[in-house]
Amino acid sequence: MLICKVVKPLVSTNRIPDFEHKHLQVVLDGSTQKVAVDAVGCVPGDWVICVGSSAAREAAGSKSYPSDLTIVGIIDHWDPEAAKAAAAGSPAANPATPSSGGPSSVAGPSSTTGTTS
């Protein structure tokens, strides 16, 4: 799977019949622009999860579908700068740990003690 940023829609009116009416998006994978089938309805500026190869064909609707990159999810929260820092080995704040003076932005199960009935 890849994390990409949607740049803009791609309009192609003259296509093979197998492409049906699928929406296409130009996505940015690092510094490389690629075309992906949009299976989820994203918009420019969205950070998305893309799959390739046979997973892309199946996600687009059929294993015989001629796609090698399909958008399968829209990412709710993504900070590419924090991801770059983490990849470079820089210590980053743990998003699951509340910062001083404010609540955590990560939702999760309550950490209260006791039993439920």
N, C-alpha and C positions, 0 to 999 in steps of 0.2 A: 504494500500500500504506500501511497505517496501523499504528502500534504502539499497542496498547490493553492495558488491564489487565482481566482477567476478574473480575467482581464476584460473580456468583452464577448458578446455572442458572435458566432460565425454563421453567416447566411450562405447557404449553398442550395440554389433552386434546381440545378441540374444534377441529379444524383441517381445512383443505381436503385432499382426497386427495393432491395433489401434494407436500404436506409430509411424507408418509410417516411414518417414525419417526426423523427427524433430531433430534439434540439441539440445543437452543438455549441460548445463554449471554447474560447481560447483560454488556456490556463498557463500560469507561469510556474515552472518547476525549477527553482533556483533562478538561473538567468536564461533558461531555455523555454521558449513558447511551444506549447503542444496543443493539439485539438482533442477534446474529450466529449464523449456523448454525455449529455446532462440527463440523468435518470431521476433527479430529485427536485429540479426547479430552482436552481441557484441564480444569483444576480452578480453583476460585476462588483468586485470588492470582497466577496465572500471567500473565506478560507474553507477549502473542501478536502475530503478524503477521496482519492482516486485509486482504482484498481486497474491492473493491466493483464494482458495475456488472455487465457481462457476465462478467468474470472470477470474480465471486462465484457466479454461477449455474453456470458450468462447474465450478468447484471443489467446489460442493455436489453435483454429480453429473450435471447436465444443463443445457444452455442454456435449456431451457424451465422450469427450476426457479424458483419465485418468491422469490428471495433477492436482496437488494442489499448484503449484507455477510456474508462467510464467513471463518472462522478457518482459516488454511492452515498455520500453524506456531507452535510454542511456542519462545520465546526462552530460551536457556540462561542467559545472563548479561546483565542490563540494569540500569544504574544511572540512574534517571530524574533524579536531582539532577545528575550529571555531564553528562547530555544537556542539561539546562536551562542549565547554566553554559556549555557549548560553544555553544549557540544564542545566548546573550547576549554571546558574544565573550570570555569570561573564559578565560585560559590554564588548561588542565588538563593533568594528567600524561598522557603518552603511555602507553596500556596495553600497548604492545608493547615498551616500554623497562623492563627490570627495575629495581625500586626498590633502593636500597642495603640490603644485608643480607638480601635474599630473592630467590627465583626469580620470573620472570615468570609471570603467570597465563594468558598467551596461548600456545596451542599453535601450532606452525608448523614448517616445515622446518628442519632442522639447518643451522647456518651454519659447518660445518667445511670446511676446504679439502682438496683432494686429489681423486682420481678414484675412481669405483666400478667394480668389475669385473662 
